[in-house]
Amino acid sequence: MYGERIVIPKKLQQKVLEQLHRGHPGIDRMRSLARNCVYWPNIDDQIIVLVRACQECASVAKADPKTKLESWPTPEKPWQRVHADFAGPINDTYFLLVVDSFSKWPEIIPTKRITTAATVSSLRKIFGRFGMPEILVTDNGPQLTSDTFEEFCEANGIMHLKTAPFHPQSNGQVERFVDTFKRTVKQIQAGGEDLDEALDIFLSCYRSTPCRSAPDGKSPAEILLGRPMRTSLELLRPPNKFIKDNNSKQNRQFNTKHGAKEKNFDSQDKVYAQVHQGNNWCWVSGKILERVGQVMYNVWLPDRQRIIRSHSNQLRKRYDDCNGVPDQAEQTIPLDILLVAWGIKPSEDATTTVIAPPPAEPEGLNELQREFLRELFEPASHQRRTRAPVRGPDPDEALLRRSSRQRLVPIRYEPYQLY
């Protein structure tokens, strides 16, 4: 006896241990049970060995405490290590998700099939835009462990790393993104958008939003593309002023080779414009309305009652006769002759001239004379006007004058508005 416990001889110790372990009580409870009735040297160690060797206990035992967390090493540059996984189906559509571990840039490819051929085709499209990554991390899906997929990775110099089966934490970079993608797309679709539109909205927002886990907290676009993405939120900022930066060297080479010359047209200039219809084109008479940019013009075609946009290379000046003489309407008459013709006598010493009410319009006037008469005797012209002294025509210099009145095209002919 050992106190109140029986000392078991060596040849019976194994039978006693089996009797104590009959109910599979575990190490601690089995120790407590043995201390109430039996004893022999090293009994506690033999109990530990017996319980650990029991297959029935091991098959239903709880998992051990989790091991120390070991994160993936941080890549040195974008698109060095990417993580890939499938999500779905959503509306009978699967989605191949690829996330760059450095910039957090996502790529999503919708597909109806998740076979090896479809997976390789989708990855080839993504890698064709951003290049081949050094490391590709995936799970153990059958389409990702086939010989065809391994040959694809080997041919492109990609190290394919497969995580442990049924352990999504090993591929947590893309697994976390799968959850974000599913929840966000459902929220966007709740607003009435279809699946394709929801996918585009999600990608635009995710790629342009700063990410706290990315370097310097920048957005994925800034890290991968080197610039922020332009979204509709840019409309809240003041408009940028475009800086004119012509490629002077290229311009000189083109001008020298083709003998190009500068062609400028003013508003109301009469021109011929090229009008294309099908594979043919013809010259159509028109008039310059305004200049848009450096070499673009809006041209009004009276014969066709419409406005077209033409390059200066598609325009040439128009004259009314074969000799190239301008229209009669474009000819001007010296001012002093017109003043005398209408009874207006300018004073050489005075700087002001009082304009009398207009006389009855004579017959036989051309259009220019009628236009000049209407300008002189508008309602505001009954007031006293200040004019510079009028001098006679210089024999060495022709005194010509054009009307300074600004002629505007009716608003109904304006096809757009410039800001």
C-alpha positions as a printed Julia matrix, in Angstrom:
419×3 Matrix{Float64}:
   0.0     0.0      0.0
   1.09    3.57    -0.64
  -0.97    5.46     1.88
  -4.55    4.71     0.89
  -3.61    3.58    -2.67
  -2.68    0.12    -3.84
   0.77   -0.31    -5.39
   0.29   -2.18    -8.68
   2.99   -4.69    -9.7
   4.67   -4.1    -13.06
   3.0    -6.98   -14.91
  -0.48   -5.6    -14.1
   0.19   -1.91   -14.74
  -0.87   -2.03   -18.42
  -4.2    -3.67   -17.57
  -4.88   -1.06   -14.9
  -4.07    1.75   -17.36
  -6.5     0.29   -19.89
  -9.15    0.09   -17.2
  -8.56    3.73   -16.22
  -8.74    4.82   -19.91
 -11.88    2.85   -20.7
 -14.06    5.96   -20.74
 -11.44    8.09   -22.59
 -11.42   10.75   -19.88
  -8.31   12.57   -21.11
  -4.97   13.15   -19.44
  -6.01   15.37   -16.53
  -9.14   13.44   -15.57
  -7.33   10.11   -15.9
  -4.63   11.34   -13.51
  -7.22   12.37   -10.96
  -8.92    8.98   -11.21
  -5.63    7.05   -10.72
  -4.62    9.08    -7.67
  -7.71    7.89    -5.81
  -6.93    4.16    -5.97
  -3.61    3.05    -7.51
   0.04    3.98    -7.54
   3.37    2.96    -9.05
   6.44    4.96   -10.0
   6.12    7.14   -13.15
   2.37    6.52   -13.41
   1.72   10.1    -14.62
   4.17    9.78   -17.52
   2.64    6.45   -18.6
  -0.84    8.01   -18.57
   0.37   10.83   -20.9
   1.94    8.31   -23.3
  -1.19    6.15   -23.35
  -3.6     9.02   -24.03
  -1.44   10.51   -26.78
  -1.18    7.14   -28.5
  -4.93    6.51   -28.42
  -6.28    6.76   -31.98
  -9.88    7.21   -30.85
  -8.95   10.24   -28.71
  -6.79   11.77   -31.45
  -9.51   11.44   -34.11
 -11.96   13.63   -32.22
  -9.56   15.92   -30.39
  -9.81   19.7    -30.67
  -7.37   21.62   -32.8
  -4.25   22.9    -31.16
  -3.89   26.64   -30.51
  -3.16   28.57   -33.71
   0.42   29.0    -34.68
   2.14   32.35   -34.7
   0.96   34.52   -37.6
   3.35   34.64   -40.53
   2.36   37.2    -43.19
   3.47   37.18   -46.79
   6.65   39.21   -47.32
   6.05   42.68   -48.72
   6.94   42.87   -52.45
   9.53   45.36   -53.62
   7.61   46.64   -56.63
   4.16   46.52   -58.25
   2.97   43.4    -60.02
   5.66   41.24   -58.45
   3.31   38.9    -56.59
  -0.38   38.58   -57.47
  -3.13   36.54   -55.83
  -5.94   34.94   -57.84
  -9.22   33.24   -56.99
 -12.72   32.66   -58.37
 -15.9    34.27   -57.02
 -19.5    33.42   -57.77
 -21.61   32.4    -59.37
 -23.55   35.68   -59.47
 -26.42   35.6    -61.98
 -24.88   32.44   -63.53
 -21.57   34.26   -64.02
 -18.22   33.49   -62.39
 -15.54   36.11   -61.83
 -11.79   35.59   -61.91
 -10.28   38.02   -59.39
  -6.6    38.99   -59.49
  -5.14   41.39   -56.9
  -1.64   42.86   -56.85
  -0.22   42.47   -53.33
   1.87   45.67   -53.57
  -0.5    48.25   -55.06
  -3.81   46.45   -54.22
  -4.86   46.96   -57.88
  -7.74   44.59   -58.73
  -8.61   42.95   -62.04
 -11.94   41.19   -62.55
 -12.77   39.0    -65.57
 -16.37   37.73   -65.92
 -16.62   34.22   -67.38
 -19.28   31.58   -67.87
 -16.78   28.73   -67.53
 -14.07   28.03   -64.98
 -12.17   25.4    -66.93
  -8.41   25.45   -67.32
  -8.62   26.81   -70.86
 -10.94   29.65   -69.81
  -8.73   30.47   -66.82
  -5.56   30.57   -68.9
  -7.29   32.77   -71.5
  -8.43   35.26   -68.83
  -5.01   35.42   -67.17
  -3.35   35.91   -70.56
  -5.5    39.01   -71.16
  -4.59   40.47   -67.77
  -0.89   39.7    -68.09
  -0.93   41.13   -71.61
  -1.84   44.54   -70.14
   0.41   44.6    -67.08
   3.1    42.03   -67.81
   3.93   38.65   -66.29
   4.19   38.56   -62.49
   7.04   36.79   -60.76
   4.8    34.9    -58.31
   1.18   33.74   -58.7
  -0.61   32.57   -55.55
  -3.79   30.46   -55.92
  -5.74   27.79   -54.07
  -5.95   24.16   -55.14
  -8.86   24.38   -57.57
  -8.76   21.67   -60.25
  -8.39   24.23   -63.03
  -5.38   25.73   -61.2
  -3.54   22.48   -60.51
  -3.8    20.86   -63.94
  -0.77   20.12   -66.1
  -1.92   22.66   -68.71
  -1.95   25.46   -66.15
   1.46   24.47   -64.8
   2.87   24.49   -68.33
   1.42   27.98   -68.86
   3.15   29.27   -65.71
   6.44   27.57   -66.54
   6.46   28.88   -70.12
   6.03   32.47   -68.88
   8.49   32.28   -66.0
   5.83   32.47   -63.28
   6.37   30.76   -59.93
   3.03   29.17   -59.05
   2.47   28.85   -55.3
  -0.54   26.84   -54.08
  -1.92   27.36   -50.59
  -3.07   24.62   -48.22
  -6.47   23.13   -49.12
  -9.41   24.5    -47.13
  -7.23   27.17   -45.56
  -8.33   30.44   -47.18
  -6.26   32.51   -44.74
  -3.15   31.53   -46.7
  -4.54   33.41   -49.71
  -6.1    36.15   -47.61
  -5.2    38.98   -50.0
  -7.7    37.88   -52.62
 -10.1    36.13   -50.23
 -10.75   39.4    -48.44
 -11.28   41.13   -51.78
 -13.82   38.46   -52.8
 -15.94   39.37   -49.79
 -15.68   43.1    -50.54
 -16.56   42.51   -54.19
 -19.67   40.43   -53.48
 -21.12   42.79   -50.89
 -20.43   45.98   -52.87
 -21.83   44.67   -56.15
 -25.06   43.67   -54.43
 -25.34   47.15   -52.91
 -24.8    48.81   -56.3
 -27.32   46.53   -58.02
 -29.88   47.47   -55.37
 -29.89   50.95   -56.94
 -31.12   49.58   -60.28
 -27.85   49.06   -62.16
 -27.22   45.83   -64.05
 -24.3    43.54   -63.29
 -21.91   44.92   -65.93
 -22.54   48.52   -64.9
 -22.17   47.63   -61.22
 -18.84   45.94   -61.95
 -17.48   49.02   -63.76
 -18.64   51.36   -60.98
 -17.03   49.14   -58.34
 -13.67   48.93   -60.12
 -13.54   52.67   -60.8
 -14.27   53.48   -57.16
 -11.92   50.85   -55.69
  -8.98   51.73   -57.93
  -9.23   55.48   -57.29
  -9.79   55.3    -53.51
  -6.74   55.66   -51.22
  -5.9    52.4    -49.44
  -4.44   52.47   -45.93
  -2.6    49.16   -46.46
  -0.92   50.44   -49.66
   2.44   52.26   -49.57
   2.02   55.86   -48.3
  -1.75   55.31   -48.22
  -2.08   56.04   -51.93
  -4.71   54.7    -54.27
  -3.98   51.57   -56.34
  -3.97   53.66   -59.52
  -1.33   56.05   -58.19
   0.98   53.18   -57.26
   0.57   50.98   -60.32
   0.01   53.65   -63.01
   1.98   56.49   -61.43
  -0.96   58.9    -61.6
  -4.39   59.28   -59.98
  -7.41   58.11   -61.93
  -9.74   60.79   -63.27
 -13.31   60.2    -62.15
 -16.53   62.21   -62.16
 -15.41   63.77   -58.87
 -12.9    65.84   -60.86
 -15.84   67.98   -61.98
 -15.84   69.46   -58.48
 -12.38   70.94   -59.07
 -11.61   74.09   -61.08
 -11.03   73.26   -64.77
  -7.44   72.78   -65.83
  -5.92   75.13   -68.39
  -4.48   73.21   -71.29
  -0.93   74.25   -72.12
  -0.1    74.56   -75.78
   2.98   72.48   -76.44
   3.5    71.96   -80.14
   6.11   69.56   -81.38
   8.12   72.16   -83.28
  10.64   69.67   -84.64
   7.93   67.47   -86.11
   6.15   70.52   -87.51
   9.3    71.74   -89.28
   9.94   68.32   -90.79
   6.38   68.07   -92.11
   6.31   71.62   -93.45
   9.64   71.16   -95.22
   8.71   67.83   -96.76
   5.24   68.82   -97.98
   5.83   72.53   -98.63
   3.0    73.43   -96.27
   1.96   77.06   -95.78
  -0.09   78.74   -93.12
  -3.79   79.03   -94.02
  -5.99   81.32   -91.97
  -9.62   82.26   -92.48
 -11.61   85.02   -90.81
 -15.22   85.05   -89.81
 -17.63   85.62   -92.73
 -14.96   84.64   -95.29
 -16.41   82.92   -98.34
 -14.9    79.51   -98.93
 -15.33   76.21  -100.66
 -15.52   73.29   -98.23
 -15.03   69.6    -98.86
 -18.24   67.68   -98.22
 -17.86   63.9    -98.09
 -20.63   61.49   -98.94
 -19.77   57.84   -98.99
 -16.41   57.4   -100.72
 -16.76   60.61  -102.76
 -16.48   64.28  -101.93
 -17.09   67.57  -103.66
 -16.54   71.29  -103.14
 -19.54   73.12  -101.73
 -19.75   76.89  -101.28
 -20.0    78.11   -97.72
 -19.11   80.83   -95.24
 -16.85   80.77   -92.19
 -18.81   81.18   -88.97
 -16.06   80.92   -86.37
 -12.65   79.5    -85.72
 -12.41   76.58   -83.3
  -8.9    75.76   -82.16
  -5.89   76.33   -84.36
  -6.94   74.76   -87.67
 -10.63   73.93   -87.19
 -13.53   76.05   -88.46
 -17.31   75.93   -88.33
 -18.63   76.48   -91.84
 -22.2    77.36   -92.83
 -23.4    75.75   -96.08
 -26.33   77.82   -97.42
 -27.18   75.36  -100.18
 -27.56   72.5    -97.73
 -28.75   74.55   -94.74
 -26.38   73.03   -92.23
 -23.14   73.64   -90.34
 -20.09   71.43   -90.73
 -16.72   71.23   -88.99
 -13.79   71.5    -91.41
 -10.01   71.43   -91.18
  -8.14   74.24   -92.88
  -6.82   71.68   -95.37
 -10.44   71.04   -96.39
 -11.11   74.7    -97.18
 -10.15   77.1    -99.96
 -11.12   80.68  -100.65
 -14.12   81.4   -102.86
 -14.5    84.26  -105.37
 -17.56   85.26  -107.35
 -15.94   85.52  -110.8
 -13.13   83.91  -112.7
 -10.77   86.88  -112.2
 -10.83   86.54  -108.45
 -12.44   89.97  -107.94
 -14.32   90.24  -104.62
 -18.09   90.63  -104.61
 -19.66   94.01  -105.18
 -21.05   93.78  -101.66
 -17.5    93.65  -100.33
 -16.42   96.86  -102.11
 -16.23   99.98   -99.97
 -16.8   103.64  -100.81
 -14.77  106.49   -99.27
 -16.55  107.94   -96.27
 -16.39  111.59   -97.32
 -18.12  110.8   -100.66
 -20.98  109.1    -98.86
 -21.33  111.96   -96.37
 -21.57  114.53   -99.15
 -24.02  112.35  -101.06
 -26.41  112.35   -98.12
 -26.18  115.99   -97.19
 -23.78  115.66   -94.25
 -21.18  118.44   -94.33
 -18.28  117.73   -91.98
 -16.42  120.67   -90.45
 -12.66  120.68   -90.55
 -12.29  122.58   -87.25
 -15.06  121.0    -85.22
 -14.78  117.54   -83.77
 -18.51  116.96   -83.63
 -21.06  116.57   -86.37
 -24.8   116.9    -86.02
 -26.6   114.32   -88.12
 -29.9   115.4    -89.54
 -32.89  113.1    -89.81
 -32.58  110.75   -92.76
 -34.04  111.93   -96.04
 -36.29  109.78   -98.13
 -34.38  106.86   -99.52
 -33.48  107.51  -103.17
 -34.03  104.94  -105.8
 -31.24  103.03  -107.49
 -29.14  102.34  -104.36
 -27.15   99.2   -104.1
 -27.17   96.95  -101.04
 -24.06   98.49   -99.47
 -25.51  102.0    -99.65
 -28.75  100.86   -98.04
 -26.78   99.13   -95.29
 -24.72  102.25   -94.67
 -27.89  104.38   -94.53
 -29.46  102.08   -91.93
 -26.32  102.27   -89.76
 -26.23  106.07   -89.84
 -29.87  106.62   -89.02
 -30.56  104.09   -86.28
 -32.74  105.35   -83.36
 -29.67  106.06   -81.23
 -28.1   108.11   -84.01
 -30.47  111.1    -83.47
 -28.3   112.05   -80.53
 -25.2   114.14   -80.88
 -22.23  112.0    -81.95
 -18.55  112.73   -81.54
 -16.41  112.13   -84.57
 -12.84  112.79   -85.49
 -12.25  115.43   -88.11
 -12.85  114.04   -91.56
 -10.09  114.64   -94.03
 -10.2   114.28   -97.75
  -8.93  111.24   -99.55
  -5.18  110.94   -99.76
  -4.1   110.5   -103.37
  -1.3   108.19  -102.23
  -3.46  106.11   -99.92
  -6.93  104.8   -100.63
  -9.29  105.62   -97.77
 -11.38  102.5    -97.27
 -13.77  101.77   -94.46
 -15.59   98.65   -93.42
 -18.59   98.55   -91.22
 -17.65   98.03   -87.56
 -20.98   96.49   -86.71
 -20.59   92.96   -85.38
 -22.66   90.42   -87.27
 -23.7    87.43   -85.2
 -25.11   84.15   -86.42
 -28.65   83.49   -85.16
 -28.73   81.28   -82.09
 -30.8    78.66   -83.88
 -27.81   77.89   -86.11
 -25.39   77.23   -83.23
 -24.89   73.46   -82.91
 -23.05   73.58   -79.57
 -21.85   75.91   -76.81
 -18.2    76.6    -76.01
 -17.14   77.3    -72.41
